[in-house]
Amino acid sequence: MNNPAIEEVLSHINNKDTFVRAVFSGRRRNMQVPHERIDIRPVELKNIIKLQMQYSDGRKVTSRNVELDSKEISDLFNQGFSNILVEFTIGSIALRFTKKDELLIHRESGERSQDLSHDRVKSRLLDPSDPFLIEVGISDHKGVIKPSRQDKYKQVEEFLRLLSPTLTSAISAGHIHTPTVSTPLEIVDLGCGHAYLTFAAHQYFKNQGLPVKVTGIDVRPDSRLRNSNIAANLEISSTIEFKAQEIADIPISNVDVVIALHACDTATDDAIAWAVNSNAKLLLIAPCCHHDLQSQIKEAPEPWAMMTKHGLMKERLVDLITDSIRCQILKILGYRVEAIEFIGGEHTPRNLMIRAVKTSAAPDEIDILRYKEMLALWQVQPALASRLTEKLREI
C-alpha cells in the first residue's frame, strides 16, 4: 500500500472510538471490482466492537462481520474501487482515483455520531408512508403497504436500489455534475405509463435533499392527465411534469438520467437513441418484445441453425443478440455498459436491464470489429444502428 492517504483512511476505519462508516464504490479504469458497493460500519457484539461489511451487487445486499485490523479491510484498497469515503466523529475523508489513476483527496470537518447497534430496522429506500405511495394506491391511508400491492412496492424498491448507487458513483467519478438548486439533476422517463417509478425516483432524491427535475413521457394523453393530477395533489408540479408524446417527437435536450422500462420492440431503440443524442450520462433501459431482429433473421448461420430450428430457442437467442448489439453500440459510443437482472413485477417476464454510464472513453478497435462481425454474421440491420447512423459513422 505505502500511501499516506490510504494509511490514514485505514487507521480511521480501525479506530473503534471514532469510526462512523465507510463506502467503497465505483471502478478504476481497466480494473474489475468484486462488488458494486461495500458499506462498512462499526457494530457492538457482546461488548466487542467489530466491523459490519455489507456487499451490494446492485440488487441484493449480503452482510458479514470482521475484526478490527482485519486483512479483509486492508485488501479492499487493492480491489479496484475508484471512490472511497470514510466518515469519523469529527470529519470525513474522500479518496477518488481519476481516469489517469491519480489519487485526489478531499477532507471535510463536521460532527458525526456512531451507531453501534447490530439489529437495525431493515433499510427502506422509500418509506411506505410517503404521500406518493398513498396517492397511487400502493399504501393505504395509514401509510401501510397494501397486501395486494407488495409486488409493486418491491419493484419500486429494487429499481431505486439499482439507480441510487449507480448515480452516486457517477457523481463521485465526475461523470454527472453535482446537482444544485440552479442546476438540478435532470431525469427523463420515456414511456412512463402510470409513472410509479417516475414518482419514486423524484420522491427518493427529494427526500435525500438532491435537487431534481423529472419529466415523464408517455404517448397516451390519459396517462399525462392522471399523472399530472397526482403531481398537483402532492404539490410537486414545480419539479415533476408529464407530457404526451412519441419518443421520436421529443426535442433533443441535455439530460442526466434516462429511464425506459419495458418499451416495446423498437421503442426501446427510440429511447436509447434519444438518450445518446441528448448526451444522457446514465441510462437504465429494460427492453421488451424483441420483434425487430426476429423478423430479419430467416436463416441462421451455422452452427446456430441447431438452435434456431426450435422456435422458442430461436426467440430467446435473438433476444440476447438484440440486447448484446444494443450494449455494444453504447460501448462504442463511449458508455460503460452492464447487462444486469431487474425483476419487473407482474407487468412482464422480461428481467434484463441495460445500465450504461457515459465515460466518453474511446472504443477499442476490437470492440468495433466484433460489432461489425456480428452484423455480418447474422446479416441484420438493427433498429438502433439505423437511428444512430451519424454517431456510428464518426467512429
C-alpha positions in Angstrom: 0.0 0.0 0.0 2.6 2.6 1.2 0.4 5.5 0.5 0.0 8.1 3.4 -3.6 8.9 2.4 -4.7 5.3 2.3 -2.9 4.5 5.5 -4.7 7.5 7.1 -8.1 6.3 5.9 -7.4 2.7 7.1 -6.4 4.0 10.5 -9.8 5.8 10.8 -11.7 2.6 9.8 -9.8 0.6 12.5 -10.4 3.3 15.3 -13.2 1.8 17.4 -13.7 5.0 19.2 -14.3 7.4 16.3 -15.1 5.4 13.1 -18.7 6.1 11.8 -18.9 4.5 8.3 -17.0 3.8 5.1 -18.2 3.3 1.5 -16.2 1.7 -1.4 -17.8 2.2 -4.8 -17.0 2.9 -8.5 -14.4 1.1 -10.6 -10.9 2.3 -11.6 -10.0 2.3 -15.2 -9.2 -1.2 -16.6 -9.9 -2.9 -13.3 -12.8 -5.1 -12.1 -14.3 -4.8 -8.7 -15.8 -7.8 -6.7 -18.9 -5.9 -5.7 -20.7 -2.8 -6.9 -20.5 -1.2 -3.5 -19.3 -2.1 0.0 -20.5 -0.3 3.1 -18.7 -0.7 6.4 -19.8 0.4 9.9 -18.8 -0.5 13.5 -21.2 -2.7 15.5 -21.0 -3.9 19.1 -21.4 -7.6 19.7 -21.1 -9.0 23.2 -19.2 -5.8 24.3 -16.7 -6.2 21.4 -16.5 -3.7 18.5 -16.5 -5.4 15.1 -16.9 -4.1 11.6 -20.0 -5.0 9.7 -19.4 -5.2 5.9 -22.4 -5.0 3.6 -21.7 -6.1 0.0 -24.1 -4.9 -2.7 -24.3 -6.2 -6.3 -26.9 -3.6 -7.3 -29.9 -5.8 -6.4 -29.3 -7.7 -3.1 -27.1 -6.9 -0.1 -25.2 -9.5 2.0 -23.5 -8.9 5.3 -20.8 -10.3 7.5 -18.8 -9.1 10.5 -15.0 -9.0 10.7 -12.5 -8.0 13.3 -10.8 -4.6 13.5 -7.4 -4.5 11.7 -8.7 -7.4 9.5 -6.7 -8.1 6.4 -10.1 -8.2 4.6 -10.4 -4.4 5.2 -6.9 -3.5 4.1 -7.3 -5.7 0.9 -10.2 -3.5 -0.2 -7.8 -0.8 -1.2 -6.2 -3.1 -3.9 -9.5 -4.3 -5.4 -10.1 -1.6 -7.9 -12.6 0.7 -6.2 -12.3 4.3 -7.5 -14.3 6.1 -4.8 -13.6 5.6 -1.0 -15.5 7.7 1.6 -14.7 7.4 5.3 -16.6 9.3 8.0 -15.5 9.6 11.6 -16.8 11.6 14.6 -15.0 14.9 13.7 -15.0 14.8 9.9 -14.6 12.8 6.7 -12.0 11.9 4.0 -12.9 11.1 0.4 -10.5 9.5 -2.0 -11.1 9.4 -5.7 -8.9 7.8 -8.4 -9.1 9.6 -11.7 -9.0 8.1 -15.2 -5.2 8.7 -15.2 -5.1 6.8 -11.9 -4.2 9.9 -10.0 -5.4 10.0 -6.4 -7.5 13.0 -5.3 -8.1 13.7 -1.6 -10.9 15.8 -0.2 -11.3 16.4 3.6 -14.3 17.9 5.5 -14.8 18.7 9.1 -18.1 18.2 11.0 -19.5 16.3 13.9 -21.0 12.8 13.4 -22.1 10.1 15.8 -21.5 6.4 15.9 -24.4 3.9 15.8 -23.1 0.6 17.1 -26.5 -1.2 17.1 -26.3 -4.6 15.2 -30.0 -5.3 14.5 -31.2 -2.2 12.8 -34.6 -1.8 11.2 -34.4 -3.0 7.6 -33.5 -0.1 5.4 -36.2 1.1 3.1 -35.3 3.5 0.3 -38.8 4.8 0.2 -40.9 5.0 3.3 -44.3 3.2 3.0 -45.9 6.3 4.3 -44.6 8.5 1.5 -47.5 10.6 0.2 -46.8 9.4 -3.3 -47.3 5.7 -2.4 -50.6 6.6 -0.7 -51.8 8.7 -3.6 -51.2 6.0 -6.2 -52.8 3.3 -4.0 -49.7 1.2 -3.1 -50.1 2.2 0.6 -53.3 2.6 2.5 -54.3 5.9 4.2 -52.3 4.8 7.3 -49.1 4.5 5.3 -49.0 0.7 5.3 -48.3 -1.2 2.1 -51.5 -3.0 0.9 -51.1 -6.8 0.7 -52.2 -6.8 -2.9 -49.5 -4.2 -3.8 -46.5 -5.8 -2.2 -45.1 -6.8 -5.6 -45.4 -3.3 -6.9 -43.7 -1.8 -3.8 -40.9 -4.4 -4.2 -40.4 -3.4 -7.8 -40.1 0.3 -6.8 -37.6 -0.6 -4.1 -35.5 -2.8 -6.5 -35.5 0.0 -9.1 -34.2 2.5 -6.5 -31.5 0.1 -5.3 -30.3 -0.1 -8.9 -30.5 3.6 -9.6 -29.2 5.1 -6.3 -25.7 3.6 -6.0 -25.1 3.9 -9.8 -26.0 7.6 -9.7 -23.9 8.2 -6.6 -20.8 6.6 -8.2 -21.4 8.5 -11.4 -21.5 11.8 -9.5 -18.4 10.9 -7.4 -16.5 9.9 -10.6 -17.4 13.2 -12.2 -19.5 11.7 -15.0 -22.5 13.6 -13.7 -22.4 17.1 -12.2 -23.2 17.5 -8.6 -26.8 18.7 -8.6 -27.6 22.2 -7.2 -30.8 24.2 -7.0 -29.8 26.2 -10.1 -28.7 23.0 -12.0 -30.8 20.2 -10.7 -30.4 16.5 -11.7 -32.4 16.1 -15.0 -34.3 12.8 -15.2 -36.4 11.7 -18.1 -38.6 8.6 -18.0 -39.5 7.5 -21.5 -42.8 5.5 -21.7 -43.6 6.2 -18.1 -47.1 4.7 -18.1 -48.6 5.1 -14.6 -45.3 6.6 -13.5 -44.8 4.6 -10.4 -41.0 4.6 -10.9 -41.0 8.2 -12.1 -42.6 9.4 -8.9 -40.4 7.0 -6.9 -37.2 8.5 -8.3 -38.5 12.0 -7.7 -39.5 11.4 -4.1 -36.4 9.4 -3.2 -34.0 12.0 -4.4 -36.1 14.8 -3.0 -36.0 13.1 0.4 -32.3 12.8 0.1 -32.0 16.6 -0.4 -30.9 16.2 -4.0 -32.4 18.9 -6.3 -34.1 17.2 -9.2 -36.2 18.0 -12.3 -38.2 14.9 -13.5 -40.1 14.5 -16.8 -42.3 11.6 -17.6 -43.2 10.9 -21.2 -46.0 8.7 -22.4 -47.8 8.6 -25.7 -51.2 8.4 -24.0 -52.9 11.7 -23.1 -54.9 10.0 -20.3 -51.6 8.9 -18.6 -50.3 12.5 -18.8 -53.6 13.8 -17.2 -53.6 11.2 -14.5 -50.0 11.6 -13.5 -50.2 15.4 -13.7 -53.2 15.3 -11.3 -51.3 13.2 -8.9 -48.3 15.6 -9.0 -50.7 18.5 -8.4 -52.3 16.7 -5.4 -48.8 16.1 -4.0 -47.9 19.8 -4.7 -44.7 18.8 -6.6 -45.6 20.1 -10.1 -42.7 22.5 -10.0 -40.2 19.7 -10.1 -42.0 16.9 -12.0 -44.0 17.2 -15.2 -45.7 14.9 -17.7 -46.0 15.1 -21.4 -48.0 13.1 -24.0 -45.6 12.5 -27.0 -44.0 9.9 -29.1 -40.3 9.4 -28.2 -39.2 10.3 -31.7 -41.1 13.6 -31.5 -39.4 14.8 -28.2 -36.9 17.6 -28.8 -33.3 16.7 -28.1 -32.1 18.2 -24.8 -29.2 17.9 -22.4 -30.3 15.4 -19.6 -28.5 13.5 -16.9 -30.5 10.3 -16.5 -32.8 8.5 -18.9 -35.1 5.7 -17.8 -37.0 3.4 -20.3 -38.6 0.3 -18.8 -40.4 -2.2 -20.9 -40.8 -0.1 -24.0 -42.0 -2.5 -26.7 -39.7 -3.6 -29.5 -38.1 -0.7 -31.3 -39.5 1.8 -28.9 -36.5 0.7 -26.8 -34.2 1.7 -29.6 -36.0 5.0 -29.9 -35.4 5.6 -26.2 -31.7 4.7 -26.4 -31.1 6.8 -29.5 -32.9 9.8 -27.9 -30.7 9.3 -24.7 -27.5 9.2 -26.7 -28.4 12.2 -28.9 -29.4 14.1 -25.7 -26.0 13.4 -24.2 -27.5 11.4 -21.3 -24.9 10.4 -18.7 -26.8 7.5 -17.2 -29.2 5.1 -18.9 -31.4 2.5 -17.3 -33.1 0.5 -20.1 -35.3 -2.6 -19.6 -36.1 -3.9 -23.1 -39.3 -5.8 -24.0 -40.8 -7.6 -27.0 -37.8 -8.0 -29.4 -39.6 -8.3 -32.8 -37.1 -6.3 -34.9 -34.3 -8.9 -35.5 -36.7 -11.8 -35.1 -38.3 -10.7 -38.3 -35.0 -10.1 -40.1 -33.4 -13.4 -39.4 -34.8 -16.0 -41.8 -31.9 -18.4 -41.8 -29.2 -18.7 -39.1 -25.5 -19.1 -39.8 -24.0 -22.4 -38.9 -23.8 -23.9 -36.4 -26.6 -21.8 -34.9 -29.3 -23.4 -37.0 -29.2 -26.3 -34.5 -30.8 -23.9 -32.0 -32.9 -21.7 -34.2 -34.8 -24.6 -35.7 -36.7 -24.6 -32.4 -39.0 -21.6 -32.3 -38.7 -20.9 -28.6 -35.0 -21.3 -28.6 -34.6 -19.0 -31.6 -36.7 -16.4 -29.9 -34.6 -16.4 -26.8 -31.3 -16.4 -28.7 -32.3 -13.5 -30.9 -33.5 -11.6 -27.9 -30.0 -11.9 -26.5 -28.4 -11.0 -29.8 -30.6 -7.8 -30.0 -29.6 -6.7 -26.5 -25.9 -7.6 -27.0 -25.9 -5.4 -30.1 -27.5 -2.6 -28.2 -24.9 -2.9 -25.4 -22.1 -3.0 -28.0 -23.3 0.2 -29.7 -23.4 2.0 -26.4 -19.9 0.8 -25.6 -18.6 2.0 -29.0 -20.2 5.4 -28.3 -18.4 5.9 -25.0 -20.6 4.3 -22.4 -19.6 1.8 -19.7 -22.3 -0.9 -20.1 -23.6 -3.7 -17.9 -26.5 -6.1 -18.5 -28.0 -6.9 -15.1 -31.1 -8.5 -13.8 -34.1 -6.5 -13.0 -37.4 -8.1 -11.9 -40.2 -6.3 -13.5 -43.0 -7.4 -11.2 -46.3 -8.6 -12.6 -46.1 -6.5 -15.8 -43.6 -8.6 -17.8 -41.5 -11.7 -17.6 -38.6 -9.7 -19.1 -36.0 -9.2 -16.4 -32.9 -7.8 -18.2 -31.8 -4.3 -17.7 -29.1 -2.4 -19.6 -27.3 0.0 -17.3 -24.9 2.4 -19.0 -22.8 5.3 -17.7 -21.2 7.7 -20.2 -17.4 7.9 -19.6 -16.6 9.2 -23.2 -13.8 6.6 -23.4 -12.7 5.9 -26.9 -13.7 2.5 -28.2 -11.1 -0.2 -28.7 -10.7 -1.4 -32.3 -11.6 -4.9 -31.3 -15.0 -3.7 -30.0 -15.8 -2.1 -33.3 -14.6 -5.2 -35.2 -16.7 -7.5 -33.1 -19.8 -5.3 -33.7 -19.3 -5.4 -37.4 -18.6 -9.1 -37.5 -21.9 -9.7 -35.5 -23.9 -7.8 -38.1 -22.2 -9.5 -41.0 -22.6 -13.0 -39.4 -26.4 -12.6 -38.8 -27.0 -10.3 -41.8 -29.1 -7.9 -39.8 -29.6 -4.1 -39.7 -30.5 -3.3 -36.0 -33.0 -0.5 -35.5 -30.7 1.2 -33.0 -27.9 1.4 -35.6 -30.2 3.0 -38.1 -31.3 5.6 -35.6 -27.6 6.4 -34.7 -26.1 6.2 -38.2 -24.4 9.6 -37.9 -22.9 8.8 -34.5 -21.6 5.5 -35.6 -20.2 6.9 -38.8 -18.0 9.2 -36.7 -16.2 6.2 -35.1 
